[in-house]
Amino acid sequence: MDGPYVAGRGRARYQQNELTVEQYYRREIFYAAIDSQLYEINRRFAESSMELLVLSSSMDPREAHEALNIDNICNLVDKFYPEDFSDYDKLNLRLELQHYEHRVLKHPEYKDLSSISHVCHWLVKTRQSMTYLLTYRLLVLTLPVPTTTTKG
């Protein structure tokens, strides 16, 4: 793979090509495949659906083992759930998320949770859903997000 790439027909074999075989396959095959997949994703999903998915991933326990992206979570509420949270709730949510980050994320059982659904069940089982009511509400609201619909 470290050898020089020599083009097939149509090029003289004596021409100096500065690409290695690995570089050729990375650029011409791998990057082209990734570009094609990104194009399809962007074509199939509305921009707002992609934003909802990205912001909702801030609530995923696999993404938040060390720290929550509280700004993303607050943006999620502002953009996609404005009717579900009063202005007072939105102010309190930020404070609650900071407390949640320091108390819940550090809990030994939290690291074993693998989805938002598991977090919801665990919060109810440990009776922390009442302590973190706003956070729990948002978690429940984001449960259906992975089933985001595509453009028709």
Disulfide bonds with the S-S distance in Angstrom:
none
